[in-house]
Amino acid sequence: MDATIGDLGLNEVRKFLDAYDSNADYLELSPEHAAEMRSDIVTVTAQVESPKPKVGVIRESLLSIQRILEGAGGGIAGTYLLEALKHINF
């Protein structure tokens, strides 16, 4: 499904979620940051799969993910995921 909500493209969000799934094991995050990241990922996934996704919830969760990756690093996988986030207009 190629849907958008406002200017948020759900396909781009799905691509980011796929990239996260492929790279999560390689993120170099503290246990606290990893738990926060997983929580945000679960939230975004639930919203993307919802019949009525809430764009505000998705945006806030993506911003939280971005802050975690920028602040905590995450190694090469984190850098890759930050780059993937750039393709999402949030």
C-alpha positions as CSV (number, residue, x, y, z in Angstrom):
1,M,0.0,0.0,0.0
2,D,1.5,3.3,-1.1
3,A,-0.2,5.7,1.3
4,T,0.6,9.1,2.6
5,I,-0.8,11.0,5.6
6,G,-0.4,14.7,4.9
7,D,3.2,14.8,3.7
8,L,4.3,11.7,5.5
9,G,4.9,8.8,3.1
10,L,4.2,5.5,4.8
11,N,6.2,3.6,2.3
12,E,9.4,5.5,3.4
13,V,8.5,4.7,7.0
14,R,8.1,1.0,6.1
15,K,11.5,1.1,4.4
16,F,13.0,2.6,7.5
17,L,11.4,-0.1,9.7
18,D,12.8,-2.8,7.4
19,A,16.3,-1.2,7.6
20,Y,15.9,-1.2,11.4
21,D,15.0,-4.9,11.4
22,S,18.0,-5.7,9.3
23,N,20.4,-3.7,11.5
24,A,19.0,-3.7,15.0
25,D,21.5,-6.4,16.2
26,Y,24.4,-4.3,15.1
27,L,23.4,-1.1,16.9
28,E,25.9,-0.1,19.5
29,L,23.5,1.4,22.1
30,S,23.3,1.3,25.8
31,P,20.6,-1.0,27.3
32,E,18.5,2.1,28.1
33,H,18.8,3.6,24.7
34,A,18.2,0.2,23.0
35,A,15.0,-0.3,25.1
36,E,13.8,3.2,24.2
37,M,14.5,2.6,20.6
38,R,12.6,-0.7,20.6
39,S,9.6,1.0,22.2
40,D,9.6,3.7,19.5
41,I,9.9,1.1,16.8
42,V,6.9,-0.8,18.2
43,T,4.9,2.4,18.3
44,V,5.8,3.4,14.7
45,T,5.0,-0.2,13.5
46,A,1.7,-0.2,15.2
47,Q,0.7,3.1,13.7
48,V,1.8,2.2,10.2
49,E,-0.3,-1.0,10.4
50,S,-3.3,0.9,11.8
51,P,-6.3,1.5,9.6
52,K,-6.1,5.2,10.8
53,P,-2.4,6.0,11.5
54,K,-1.8,9.0,13.6
55,V,0.8,11.1,11.9
56,G,1.7,13.0,15.1
57,V,2.5,9.8,17.0
58,I,4.6,8.5,14.0
59,R,6.5,11.9,13.8
60,E,7.2,12.0,17.5
61,S,8.5,8.5,17.6
62,L,10.7,9.0,14.6
63,L,12.1,12.2,16.2
64,S,12.8,10.2,19.3
65,I,14.6,7.6,17.2
66,Q,16.6,10.3,15.5
67,R,17.6,11.8,18.8
68,I,18.7,8.4,20.2
69,L,20.8,7.7,17.1
70,E,22.4,11.2,17.1
71,G,23.1,11.3,20.8
72,A,24.0,7.7,21.5
73,G,25.8,6.9,18.3
74,G,24.9,3.4,17.4
75,G,28.1,2.7,15.3
76,I,28.0,2.0,11.6
77,A,24.4,0.6,11.8
78,G,23.3,3.8,13.6
79,T,24.8,6.0,10.9
80,Y,23.1,3.9,8.2
81,L,19.7,4.3,10.0
82,L,20.2,8.0,10.4
83,E,20.8,8.2,6.7
84,A,17.6,6.1,6.1
85,L,15.6,8.6,8.2
86,K,16.6,11.4,5.9
87,H,14.3,9.9,3.2
88,I,11.3,10.4,5.4
89,N,9.6,13.8,5.5
90,F,8.7,14.1,9.1
